Amino acid sequence: MRYSILFLLPLLLLSCNTVQDTADTAHQTAPDTAAIVPGHFSGGLSDYWYEGKAEINTYDLEQIRYGEIHPGQVNLIFVSEDFLTDKQVKNDNYTNPASTPVLKTNMIRRFTTGIYDYSVMTSTFTPTKTDEQPHSLKVTTSMQDWCGQTFTQLNYAGGKKWDSQLRSYFEREADQNQRLAADFIEDEVFNRIRSGWDKLPTGSFDIIPATGYLLMTHKPYEAAKATVSLQDYTGDQFTAEKLKSYSIHYEGLDRKVEFVFDAAAPYILRGWTETYPSRGKKLTTVARLSHQIRAPYWSQNSVADREKRRTLGLGL
């Protein structure tokens, strides 16, 4: 254990970053794609993720909605914490032995559409002890706009299956509970990248598309066949040196997503693009990294801390 129990106890109520165990550092060698099972999470995390801080990123956003591109902003927060594998919730009390360290992604996307605004938040929980827990365990996404709210949750149920919940104010969706089969879920790509690009699966297999995309487009909750590739980045949207590109192409949905990130650890995500039809037009969402800090944000909640938002390009 990185921290003793006595040192952890006073921090449990103050921090969402109280991981007890670490994983091995991810390699930067070329992948042996034939040995990578799409649904099995692999790779590892370096000490970068176990220093009592979260990595907080701000992205400038150009978002597809209603057949147009709308301005916005994304906050992408990575933090390690302990997670209960039976209840699939954060380990708060440390009385349940069914606990494992995870890398958690919180992505908060805000954009305006004319007079009103949208807020979409996705949280993904991926174990770092991949020999014990090779699958991401949970994804939740909520969406709020001036029309109403929707919420979805995926829980890993074993055997390439996820239990799915959908709660929507739209009549054609309403309340749904079902079990989905898939090799892979798109929402875990962020965590997979941060654990080492050499462990990313490639090829053709079934993927559950990003839950935020499913909520916004009202697509059926089901996996779709996709072709996945990993290569050096050759585009012109992102300009950092030695970049890699991880692309998912859903032929049946006419949708393509590309994630662009540093080839060197800690594999910072420089941005992503998402292309699909909207009201008869093929458009592209783009998110570009503009600010990044590492900080224990959960302890920076006083009025005096508001000025720190400037370091993330956020309004006061």
C-alpha angles and dihedrals in degrees: 000000000000094000129032119243091244091056093046100051099072090048099051096087094044106046140049088199106075104128115166102193137043134211130220120278113266118247125239097212124120113280126255092220094183090065097049116098108208097224096043112090113218139165127073146245129249128220087272087085097047103057097099094261138105124223109235119194132185122202130190106234136211104186131195113231134146094356094304140084115252129194121245149131137250129207113200114190124188120190137155121231142152118271134192111236096201099047093027093222135112115289103243105158105033092221096111115079092204092091133131134174115253139185107234125203120199112187117185115187120189126180139150129237107197109297098355137055142225132217120191122179127186126184121191126188118201124176118234095204091078095173089063100031111023096170134068106253108206145011126185127183130181128183127197129184134148091277096058147278137294131186136189135181134189121196121186108245099180132256098060090306135121129195107230131203125186126184114182139164090217114102095221090057108027114145119348135173119182144143116247126201120211142140094227144003121228095216091069094060092095092057092043091054093050090053093056133300092229088073097054114120119236135186132059120319144129117285133181102229121235109294091225089058091048092051095048096045097036091229119165115274100249141107120269130205111255140178113225126197138180122201146133112294112253102169130104103230093087125040110188118119126264098012129175127210127214113190133188118193118192103195095187093050094042087230132132129186124191124190117197121198145156115281090217126070133301082037097220113206107237094187147290143238130215122193126189140130120281120182092340097314128103105230137171131224113211129192118187125188111245106161137018135179137162114225144140090251094175089070094046099077105118128106088252090060094061092091089064088072088075090068087063096046091250128142122248 
